[in-house]
Amino acid sequence: MSALPSDAAVLAAPPVRRGRTWSRPAFGPALTGGLVVVYLSVIVLIPLGFVVAKSTTGGWSAFWASVHTPDAWSALELTVGLSLVVALVNLVMGTLIAWVLVRDKVPGRQLFDTVIDLPFALPTIVAGLTLLLLYGVQSPIGLNLAYARTGVLVALLFVTLPFVVRTVQPVLLELDRDMEEAAASLGAGPLTIFRRIVLPTIAPAMAAGTALAFARALSEFGSTVLISGNVPRQTQVAAVNIFGQIQSDNVHGAAAVSTVLLVVALIVLVLLNVIQRWVARRD
Amino acid sequence: MRKTVLSAAALGGAAVLALTGCGGSSNGKPSSGGAKVNLALVAYSTPQAAYEKIIAAFQKTPAGKNVTFSQSYGASGDQSRAVAAGQPADVVAFSLAPDMKRLVDANLVASNWDSNQYKGNVTNSVVVIATRKGNPKHLLDWPDLVKPGVQVITPNPFTSGGARWNVMAAYGGTIAEGKTPAQAEAYLGQLFHHVPVQDDSARASLQTFVGGKGDALLSYENDAIFAQQNGQAIDYTVPANTILIQNPVAVTSNSKHPVQAAAFVKFLYTDTAQKIFSDNGYRPVVTADATRTFPQPTGLFTIDKFGGWSTVSTKFFDPASGVLAKIEQGLGVSTSK
């Protein structure tokens, strides 16, 4: 089962060639491998490396000084905390939505199925503005969440909705119903079936989707900049803090706070990868 | 395996070289041999409507007959950074002088850009206190803004360069009322405790205010006029002591068409252009027969009162040690350590 897209891309290069058309050995993998490395370097690794390098130009103490200002530090705390909450809510609700879309014959589920991806298509600044008009000071439904952490949370939930749904859904579709029916005929209750049969199969996809949602929430700017109010140490998220540092020509500080976000995301992604491997080995 | 890595690295290096090579050469536009020349105007966003009308008027004059324009509008700081990083520009217009200084430092604008009789500024404005229609809380001057229960909307001075005019207006206005610099700094600290939303730009703050948040909005006079022209139910008061906002314009030193660019900048100071600016809420720098009259505050001051922008930028807006950095870091919970 492919867990994370990056794993899938690396594994996609086949170590064994079949057929006779590949008469020159070593050329195929060298070409595909080289292409992948060049692509990843130009698109991802060099830019990220540049950010990290920029953040450490003044040495460790300068890096720490940039990150540990009261406003940058509380922006980071708020962002990581909210992203964890967002990831957990997505883990539960995303899985539930995927389950309903695949298993329950809810009327209109095809419509829901189409709508799920729309948060990806909407520019996030429009999402922020829409949420502000709906849940702001002049809310037509009397729900005022704007300029507070709750508003930021709602915005983040909006933009991260598709991740868990879209990773879990295809796995649920592929799931062999025979095993569940066999378990049921042997007297297992629905909870036991879910816990012993369904959950182990979809758990890696749930973890992958949750990790993506977490990483996305860490970096979100467009939807939060309008609805949060941006008051330092109260509602300012890390991305807006970074934006302010860039506007103040403090590129080093911006790079330093960005590097912290990258490290946090990396830790979470590695942690989930380790858990997945551990789960896979236990099976 | 080793061979794969090596070949990949070589490919990667080649690709990077190719990319940087392309970037370098694509900057130089071929200068047109024909009669038509194209000028790139890179400006901050609020005067967009004015510039579009002025360009149309310029193209009707002999000097502008064969000149076409590519126009780019955005946040003043972003536009300045983009030009410094290589975006082609013949004429640049910003909301405050530090954005021009960035280009002087990058050798893209001549250091004597501010040597004309208008000191390089093409429009003026003042910082005003915008309120709800009828000004129900009677917010007329700086001390009114820090009364209990009053909410003030102003952009974050670190995300919005233009918001720095608001801060310096409040600071200078307080000093003009007889306070010491230390008391005026304390006033700024008080003021920001009354700010529930610090948007990233002046236009976003205007949006927040007309969306129903806050009792007062610190705004440029031209933005307040713009909002009224768009039918928003707001009033505004010009405080007795406020700052003169000055918006600079310049020809870049690497312009491919310096003659036409200079002609356009010269046109900006004509009565025709200045009248268009005043129609859009800006105070003209050339005394023209403006369609609207602008109230003259008795205690109007400029940024030079505090040593000019380079001094003010360091003292107030240094992201680590500036007065405003300390104020922003003091917001919210009292201690974090």
Interface residues (C-beta under 8 A of the other chain):
Chain A: A26 P29 A30 G33 G34 L35 V37 V38 S41 V42 I46 A65 T69 P70 D71 W73 S74 L132 L133 G136 V137 Q138 A146 Y147 V225 L226 G229 N230 V231 P232 R233 Q234 Q236 V240 F243 G244 Q245 Q247 S248 D249 N250 G253
Chain B: K3 T4 V5 S7 A8 A9 L11 G12 A15 V16 L19 A75 G77 D78 R102 N156 F158 T159 S160 G161 V195 P196 V197 Q198 D199 D200 A204 G211 G212 K213 F317 P319 A320 A325 E328 Q329 G330 L331 G332 V333 S336
